[in-house]
Amino acid sequence: MSNKKLSTTKKGFTIIEVVLVLAIAGLIFLMVFVALPALQRNQRDTQRRQDYADAAAAIIGYASNNGGKLPTLTNSTAYPQFAANKIINTTGKDPSNVNYSLIVCSGTAAGPKGTCSVNGAAAASNTNITAPGSGQVYVVVKGKCDNGVLKVGTSDKEFAVYGYMEGATYCNNYNI
Protein backbone atom coordinates (compact mmCIF):
# COMPACT_ATOMS: atom_id res chain seq x y z
CA MET A 1 0.00 0.00 0.00
CA SER A 2 0.87 3.50 -0.66
CA ASN A 3 1.17 6.17 1.97
CA LYS A 4 -0.44 8.89 -0.11
CA LYS A 5 -2.68 11.27 1.73
CA LEU A 6 -5.96 12.12 0.01
CA SER A 7 -6.69 15.82 -0.26
CA THR A 8 -10.07 16.83 1.09
CA THR A 9 -9.89 20.50 0.02
CA LYS A 10 -11.82 21.38 -3.09
CA LYS A 11 -10.69 24.18 -5.32
CA GLY A 12 -13.29 26.76 -6.43
CA PHE A 13 -15.02 29.97 -5.45
CA THR A 14 -16.71 30.56 -2.17
CA ILE A 15 -20.30 31.78 -2.11
CA ILE A 16 -19.11 35.16 -0.81
CA GLU A 17 -16.79 35.61 -3.78
CA VAL A 18 -19.59 34.78 -6.23
CA VAL A 19 -22.04 37.17 -4.54
CA LEU A 20 -19.41 39.93 -4.52
CA VAL A 21 -18.75 39.56 -8.27
CA LEU A 22 -22.49 39.55 -9.00
CA ALA A 23 -22.99 42.67 -6.88
CA ILE A 24 -20.23 44.52 -8.74
CA ALA A 25 -21.68 43.47 -12.11
CA GLY A 26 -25.13 44.63 -10.97
CA LEU A 27 -23.76 48.05 -10.02
CA ILE A 28 -22.11 48.41 -13.41
CA PHE A 29 -25.36 47.54 -15.21
CA LEU A 30 -27.28 49.95 -12.98
CA MET A 31 -24.88 52.80 -13.83
CA VAL A 32 -25.26 52.09 -17.56
CA PHE A 33 -29.06 52.05 -17.39
CA VAL A 34 -29.13 55.29 -15.41
CA ALA A 35 -26.74 57.09 -17.80
CA LEU A 36 -28.30 55.83 -21.05
CA PRO A 37 -31.52 57.95 -21.02
CA ALA A 38 -29.52 61.10 -20.29
CA LEU A 39 -27.19 60.32 -23.18
CA GLN A 40 -30.14 59.75 -25.53
CA ARG A 41 -31.78 63.01 -24.38
CA ASN A 42 -28.54 64.90 -25.05
CA GLN A 43 -28.34 63.39 -28.55
CA ARG A 44 -31.92 64.49 -29.33
CA ASP A 45 -31.23 68.00 -28.02
CA THR A 46 -28.07 68.20 -30.13
CA GLN A 47 -30.15 67.35 -33.21
CA ARG A 48 -32.71 69.99 -32.22
CA ARG A 49 -29.95 72.61 -31.96
CA GLN A 50 -28.91 71.74 -35.51
CA ASP A 51 -32.52 71.93 -36.70
CA TYR A 52 -32.91 75.37 -35.09
CA ALA A 53 -29.68 76.54 -36.73
CA ASP A 54 -31.15 75.38 -40.09
CA ALA A 55 -34.26 77.49 -39.42
CA ALA A 56 -32.04 80.51 -38.66
CA ALA A 57 -30.05 79.91 -41.84
CA ALA A 58 -33.30 79.93 -43.85
CA ILE A 59 -34.24 83.30 -42.38
CA ILE A 60 -30.77 84.69 -43.11
CA GLY A 61 -31.05 83.31 -46.66
CA TYR A 62 -34.45 84.98 -47.03
CA ALA A 63 -32.96 88.29 -45.88
CA SER A 64 -30.02 88.06 -48.29
CA ASN A 65 -32.44 87.39 -51.18
CA ASN A 66 -34.70 90.30 -50.18
CA GLY A 67 -32.37 93.24 -49.79
CA GLY A 68 -31.39 92.53 -46.20
CA LYS A 69 -34.98 92.62 -44.95
CA LEU A 70 -36.25 90.04 -42.53
CA PRO A 71 -39.72 88.63 -43.15
CA THR A 72 -42.63 90.68 -41.88
CA LEU A 73 -46.23 89.63 -42.01
CA THR A 74 -48.40 92.32 -43.51
CA ASN A 75 -52.02 91.77 -44.47
CA SER A 76 -51.80 88.06 -43.58
CA THR A 77 -49.00 87.40 -46.08
CA ALA A 78 -47.70 83.87 -45.70
CA TYR A 79 -44.25 82.44 -46.34
CA PRO A 80 -44.65 79.01 -47.96
CA GLN A 81 -40.86 78.69 -48.20
CA PHE A 82 -40.79 78.38 -44.41
CA ALA A 83 -42.64 75.07 -44.27
CA ALA A 84 -40.92 72.91 -41.64
CA ASN A 85 -40.12 70.05 -44.02
CA LYS A 86 -38.44 72.46 -46.44
CA ILE A 87 -35.95 74.13 -44.13
CA ILE A 88 -35.59 72.24 -40.85
CA ASN A 89 -35.03 68.73 -42.15
CA THR A 90 -36.45 66.60 -44.92
CA THR A 91 -38.92 64.83 -42.65
CA GLY A 92 -40.22 67.90 -40.85
CA LYS A 93 -40.04 65.93 -37.58
CA ASP A 94 -38.07 66.52 -34.43
CA PRO A 95 -35.89 63.73 -32.96
CA SER A 96 -38.83 62.45 -30.87
CA ASN A 97 -40.79 61.93 -34.13
CA VAL A 98 -43.14 64.86 -33.43
CA ASN A 99 -44.01 67.06 -36.44
CA TYR A 100 -42.23 70.39 -36.31
CA SER A 101 -44.34 73.54 -36.35
CA LEU A 102 -42.23 76.37 -37.70
CA ILE A 103 -43.76 79.60 -36.46
CA VAL A 104 -42.37 82.79 -38.01
CA CYS A 105 -43.42 85.84 -36.01
CA SER A 106 -42.79 89.54 -36.49
CA GLY A 107 -43.38 92.60 -34.40
CA THR A 108 -43.23 91.27 -30.87
CA ALA A 109 -45.02 93.27 -28.23
CA ALA A 110 -45.53 92.98 -24.51
CA GLY A 111 -46.61 89.55 -23.54
CA PRO A 112 -44.75 88.68 -25.82
CA LYS A 113 -47.15 88.69 -28.75
CA GLY A 114 -46.69 88.95 -32.48
CA THR A 115 -48.18 88.37 -35.89
CA CYS A 116 -47.18 84.89 -36.93
CA SER A 117 -47.10 82.47 -39.83
CA VAL A 118 -47.36 78.80 -38.85
CA ASN A 119 -45.70 76.34 -41.25
CA GLY A 120 -45.90 78.94 -44.02
CA ALA A 121 -49.61 79.75 -43.55
CA ALA A 122 -50.73 83.07 -42.12
CA ALA A 123 -52.04 83.10 -38.57
CA ALA A 124 -53.90 85.73 -36.59
CA SER A 125 -52.12 88.80 -35.32
CA ASN A 126 -51.36 89.15 -31.62
CA THR A 127 -50.63 85.45 -31.33
CA ASN A 128 -49.13 84.59 -27.95
CA ILE A 129 -45.54 83.47 -28.24
CA THR A 130 -45.56 80.96 -25.44
CA ALA A 131 -42.99 78.55 -24.09
CA PRO A 132 -42.47 76.12 -26.92
CA GLY A 133 -43.74 72.58 -26.68
CA SER A 134 -42.32 69.54 -28.39
CA GLY A 135 -41.85 70.26 -32.08
CA GLN A 136 -42.54 74.00 -31.86
CA VAL A 137 -39.92 76.35 -33.29
CA TYR A 138 -40.46 80.11 -33.16
CA VAL A 139 -38.48 82.46 -35.37
CA VAL A 140 -39.23 85.90 -33.92
CA VAL A 141 -38.24 88.87 -36.07
CA LYS A 142 -37.22 91.79 -33.85
CA GLY A 143 -37.07 89.36 -30.97
CA LYS A 144 -34.20 88.92 -28.55
CA CYS A 145 -33.12 86.26 -26.10
CA ASP A 146 -32.01 87.34 -22.65
CA ASN A 147 -30.74 84.45 -20.53
CA GLY A 148 -33.05 82.02 -22.31
CA VAL A 149 -36.10 84.30 -22.09
CA LEU A 150 -37.69 85.71 -25.27
CA LYS A 151 -38.01 89.51 -25.17
CA VAL A 152 -38.71 92.39 -27.53
CA GLY A 153 -35.68 93.39 -29.59
CA THR A 154 -34.72 96.85 -30.72
CA SER A 155 -33.53 96.36 -34.28
CA ASP A 156 -35.22 95.33 -37.53
CA LYS A 157 -32.01 93.43 -38.32
CA GLU A 158 -32.23 90.98 -35.44
CA PHE A 159 -34.27 87.89 -34.76
CA ALA A 160 -34.39 85.10 -32.23
CA VAL A 161 -34.95 81.38 -32.62
CA TYR A 162 -36.91 79.99 -29.70
CA GLY A 163 -37.51 76.26 -29.44
CA TYR A 164 -38.20 73.21 -27.32
CA MET A 165 -35.42 71.22 -25.69
CA GLU A 166 -35.93 68.32 -23.30
CA GLY A 167 -33.55 69.79 -20.75
CA ALA A 168 -34.55 73.47 -21.13
CA THR A 169 -35.74 76.02 -23.68
CA TYR A 170 -33.51 76.92 -26.64
CA CYS A 171 -33.21 80.65 -27.32
CA ASN A 172 -30.56 82.17 -29.56
CA ASN A 173 -30.05 85.63 -31.10
CA TYR A 174 -29.11 86.31 -34.71
CA ASN A 175 -28.30 89.51 -36.60
CA ILE A 176 -28.10 90.10 -40.31
N, C-alpha and C positions, 0 to 999 in steps of 0.2 A: 503494500500500500504506500500511497504517496502522502506526504505530509503537507500537502497544499491546503492553504486556508481559503475557504470560500468567502468572497466579498459579499456583504449584505447591503452595501450602500448602492443606491440606484442613482444614476446620473440623470439630470433633467432640471426643469424649472420648478421653483416652489410656487404655490398658489399666490403668494404675495407678489412675487416678481411678475406673474402673468397679469394680475389685477393692476399693478402699477403701469405696465406697458399699455394696457387697454385704457386706463385713465388718461395717460398722456396723449394717446391717439384720439380719444374723445375730445379733449381740449383743443387739439389742432383742428379737428373737423368743426367744432363749435366756432372757433375763430374765423374759419373760412366762410361758414354760413352767415355769420354776422357781418363780415366785410363785403360779401358779394352784392347784396342789394345796394349798398352805398356806392360801390364801384359802378354798377349798372345805372344808377341815378345820375352819377357824374358823367357817364358816357352820353346819356340822353340830353343832359343840359349842355354838354359840349356841342352836340349836333344842333340844338336849338340856337346857341350863340352863332353858329355858322349860318343857320337859316335867317336869323335876324340881320346878320351882316349882308346877306344876299338881298334882303328887302331894302336895306339902306343903300346898297349899290344901285338898285333899280331906281330909287328916288334921285340919286346923284346923276345917273344916266339920263333920267327924264329932264333934270335941270340943265344938263349940258346940251341936250337936244332942243331946249326951249329958251335959249338966251339967258341962261343962269337963273331962271325963275322956277321956284318950287311949285308943285301943284296946289291950286286953290280951287275950292268948289264954289262955283258961282251959278246960280239958277239951276241947281240940282245936276250940274254937269258930272258925269261919271268918268272913270278912268279904267276902261276895260283892260288896258295893258297891266294893271296891277292885280289881276286875278292871282290868287295864291299859287295855283299850279303852274303859272307862267314865270314867276320870279323867285319864289322861295325854294321849291324843289319840284321835280317832275311829277311827284305824286300829289303834292298839295297837302301832305299829312305830316304831323309832327312825329317825333320818335315813339310816342305812345300810341300811334296809329289813329289819332284824332285829326279830323279835317282842320286845316288851318283856316282861320278867318283873318284876312288881311284888311285892316281898317285904316284907311288913309283919312286923317282929319286935318282941318286947317282952322286957324283963327280960334285958338283956345281962349277961354274966358274963365272967370272964377268958377270953381266947382271941382275940377276943370271940365269945361264943356267945349264942344266944337261942332262944326259941320263936317260930316264924315261920309266916306264912300266905303261900303263893305264889299269886299271881293269884286271891286270894279263897278258896283251898282250904287247909285246915289242913295243916301239915307237922309233922314230928317235932320234939320239943323238943330243946334243945341242938344246934341246927343251927349249923354254922360260918358266921359272917358273914365271908366272904372278900373279897378285892379283887374288885370287880365286873368282869365281862366285858361284852362288847358286848350291850346290851339289858337288862342287869340293873340294877334300881333297888331299893335297900334303904331302907325307912323304919323307923328303929330308935327305938322308944319308950324313953325313958330312956337314949338314946345321945347322945354328944357328939363333935363334931369338934374336934381339936386339931392345927392346922397340917396339915390334910388327912388326918389319921389318925383313924379311928373308935375312940372309947374309951367306957368306961362313964360315964354321966352320974350326977348326984346327985339330980335332981328328977323327980317323976312328971309334971311339967308341961313337960318338954322332950323334944324328939326331934331326930334328925338324919336328913337325906336323904343317902344315899351312893350314888353312881352312876358309871358309866363315861363317860370322856371320851377322845377320841383323843390329846390332848396330856398328860393327867394324870388323876387321880381327882377327881371332884366330891364335896365333903363340905361340908354347910352345916347350921348349928344353927337351931332354931326353938323358941320358947316360946309357950305359950298363956296 
